[in-house]
Amino acid sequence: MTEIASPFISQPRILVLGVMTGKPGTPPFRIVEIDGEVVGEARDITEVLAVASTHGITVHDLDDPAVVCWVGGDKFTWIPRH
């Protein structure tokens, strides 16, 4: 298949990576990327929305895969999997 014949696949602007743990006593977090660049950490959904907002992105639907890609869990996953 040639590039012209291939369908356009858009990448979401926001990528929220899997849950990570920091130093003992600190809450788990997820790295947030916007347009392929690491822009911060989030400890809950509200922080994801805040980071997006500071980069000029208004998110209306956190479940829309064209807007947000959740890696290693969904928007409700904020503790590490064992």
N, C-alpha and C positions, 0 to 999 in steps of 0.2 A: 504494500500500500504506500502510495506517495504521501508526502506531507499535505498536499492540497486535498487529497481524497480523504485524509484522516479527519475525524470529527474534532471540533475544538473542545478541549478539556480545560476548564478554568480551575485555577488554584484558589482556595479561600485565602483571604488577606490575613486572617488570624489563625495561628497554629498554637494550640495549648498542649505542651508536652506532658508526659507521664509524671506522676507524683514522685517527688524526691524528698529525701530527708536531709536536714542540715545538721548542725551541732546538736548534741543532746540538750533537751529542754526547749528547743525551738520548734515551732509547728511545721508540719510538712508543707511543701509548696509545689507549684508547677511553673515551669519556664513558659513565658509568652513570647511568641515571635509575631511580628507584623511585617508583611511583605518580605519575608525571608531573613529579617534581622531580629536578633534577640533584643527585646525592649524592656523586659522586666520579669518579676516574679509575681505570682498570684497565690493567695492562700484560700480564696473562695471566689464564687461567681462575681460578686460585686467588684472585686479587684480586677478581674478580667475586663469587665465593662469599663472600669475607670481607666485602665491602660489603653483600651481601644479609643475611648473618648479623648484622651490626651493626644492621640495621633489622628484625630479628626474622623474617627469611624463611629457611627451610631449603629448599634446592634439592636435589631428589632426581634430577632428570633435566634436564640442560642442553639437551637436544634437544626438550623439550616446549614447543611454541609457546604453550601456555596459561600457561606460567610465565615464559619468557624469549623476547624478540624480539631477534634479532641483525640489525642493520642494516649493510649494506655488507660482508657476509661472515658466516661462521659462527664457531663457538667456537674454530676453529683459525686464524682470520685475525688476525694480530697485526703484520703489516707492511703498509705502504701499497701499494696497487695503482698501477701506472704505466701 
